[in-house]
Structure formats: structure tokens, C-alpha cells
Amino acid sequence: MKTLDIIVPFYNEEECIEKLLTRLLALKEVLSETLDVNFILVDDGSSDNSVLFVNNYAEKHKCIKLITFTRNFGQDIAVTAGLDYSTGDYVAIIDSDLQDPPELIPAMYEKLAEGYDIVYAKRIERKSETLFKKLTAYGFYRVINLLSEIKMPPDTGNFRIMTAKVRKTVNAMKEHQRFLRGLIAWSGFKSVPYYYNRDEREAGKTKYSALKMFKLALTGIFSLSYRLLDLVWGIAGLLIILSFVAAIYNPVISAILFCSALQIAAIGLVGMYIAGISQDTKARPLYVIDKVINLN
């Protein structure tokens, strides 16, 4: 029988983690004749009782695996840890707040069986989300696709199912600036959307503040694209042209513009080298594990 690992990162989700586990175990029963399902839950440094609840379930159900971090490393790093420990023929990724219904995974698996390597969930409707969140999410993907050579499907999150060869390819990418959706898109494997309406959060509040969303956007842009550096060169060129025009009227302004252009060009040149070097020289581990349960 083929195996499926479902990776669930979580951070301070004590208000909904038990309901999540109940629904995941029910899902295992639904798929029992088709797939041997295991769950890899990754605690991203929770400070509430989330880990205690998961640990209690893991003691009763060996299919529930638990990885706990020493501190908060970020959601995409938590998913990365789950991928590192996964050994399944297929792997699914889902958030812990139940906005993405785990009951959709069987249908997504059937779609995968049509010959695709990735089936990603594409949102039609975002229930209960604010206008600000919807607008920023809309702009986020458009900006990334404008700046990046790799095109990402808009209105998607981490909710997806993939084959083992996609997992192995992503596991081979060890850069610290991890934007997982972008890395999966970069792999180029055959993919298809699965359309759904996103549910309301089951309980609690989102852990993604506006600042965290902004940082995620920057991570996505810098990990997928160097076009911002091209933009720097463009600005420098424009300032040089303006400096020659300004020389007709005011040589002082012309000199200031010309020097500014040279400075921006120099910073851009240094930035290009630093961007390349930083990807090759980071040797720290992506995450630090405190303990694992039900994992060999």
C-alpha cells in the first residue's frame, strides 16, 4: 500500500489543535483502503498547551508524529522539517487552523493520480478575512510574479499534495531564505490547481501580523528574484541622464545627481555579489529540534 505523510506546522494553537487531530484521524479512516496515512506535526516553538495535546494523542496513535523546535523558526522552516522527516510516497501540507479542510485531501489525491506531481489548493473565497488581508494577498502574488522569473499560482498557500520526487527535490534546497511555495514552483514539476472555498479559522487568532506578512513578502521576492537589483541599475542610469540634462541649467545639481547615481550603482554592484555569496556561505542548520516522538 502507498503511503501518505500529512505535514502540519503549528504555533500556539491549543484552541483548535484537538479538533484538528480528531478530523485528521477521521481522514485516516476514510483513506485506510487506499493509503497508509501518517501525520507529522511540527511545533514551531509554542508557549501554550499545544504540544501537550499533540503529545497525548501521539501516545495513543503511532500514526501521529511530533517534532518540537527549541524556539520559533517560522512556518516555512517548520514545514521544511516535516519534509525532511517524511518518507511517504506522497506528502501533503496543511495549516493547523482548519481554514484549509483536511477532508479535501482525498479529492486532491485523486487529482494527483491523473498524472500530476503537485496539486495545489487555489482559493475561490476567503471567508471572514478582512478587506485589508484580501487586498494585500492579492497584491502579494502579483508583485512576486512581476519581479520573479518563476511564476507562482496566485491565491494559494502551503495547502497541497505532492509526490515523493517533489519532496526530495525541495529537501535538496538548503537556503535559509525559504519561501516554500516559491521553491516548489521553481522545481518545475507538473502541477494543477484544486479550487476550494477557504473556511473561517476554527478558533483563536492568526499568528501572522502585518509585519510578519511583510517579511514573508520580502523573503519571497528576494529568494526568487534578482530583478530588484536590475531596478537599482535602472535608477542609476536615469539619474546619470538627468545629471547631464541638469548640467545645462545648474552644474551643482548635475554633480550631485551624477555622484548619487554612481553611489547607487556601486551599492547595486556590491549587492549582486553579496546576494550570490550569502546563498553559498550560510552553514547554520535551518532549525534546531528539541525532541521527536514516534519518529525513528
Steps between C-alpha positions, in 0.01 A plus 500: 500500500623851412575736788397859559658735753296806596718781638338745742705791640349663808572785738288574810185329368368344822147624425461294184776235502282225649227549243766494230635168630150354516433592139838371388439162663159485334670574169738209557199269528355635175827430317581173678419281198707712265789649694694442822480849651731653760502850644815701570416791728776757546489731800655835409591598856152515657467645850145376570365144550502405132794261536341333804181428306689361201724293727194342666361399162839372383519265800175335386550518123838407353395658171532842667864610491622808685801724446559785744736792436708670767350834396292665229674464163207585271226308325691416182792368705256285699362356177859442385565289809190295426619446143843395626345232721241385247549164330162466332425433136292816518507798732233758579544833677217665692469780756388424855218756531253292290441779249621244248271195547698175524195321356600636156819294493339183353367697202838671459668158507267377225599803294866417562439149367406649161869546430600811692784542747342788694138587574478839671184636660388827339263719699177619341366671812668607825232489769518748789826660382524878512508717191858598588607133511330426169656801328849432632475132402386602152787744461756263651485241222477760224812680622697176535400385152593842360847492656580130469593282206311217674124542478300397804131413488313786674262456794671189632662408829699200618194269476593241237589138431815388319688192389816379671723627219379856561570459872851371432571790265384758753697326777815550295452879515666616820495879474394682814285756320221249453179582321366149463228573245763663282744211534230253399406716201870530408529119482290507185309178559164450333233661717128576496266705723222364716240771557334541839342751736719572802321457833504733795765442764376232742613687812759740629667778304738501208867502595590696188515871580529763228875517575541124459307510173728778377809301596357195320446711189861622511625144549299389198631782283866468601503119482348488151627808322797726439294749301509752784871529430418566136267773621788658693706512181206655318468775760873566480482530121205739523686720747804513272282616212334760723843622614598583141170679444539691825852609401346741250326690779692429820839323511477450877175305475650307211799398709280393790281288273802343332666412833172359631469283191854367547427420865179314415681309223781406740254382765316300235823339383600406856146375559525265204814342642360480853179340374702224333744451787233490770324208331821295500657574837221456757593188691266514801225237521158611383344399833585350839289210628424456869343154469318264267222252579405189298774572247798270457 
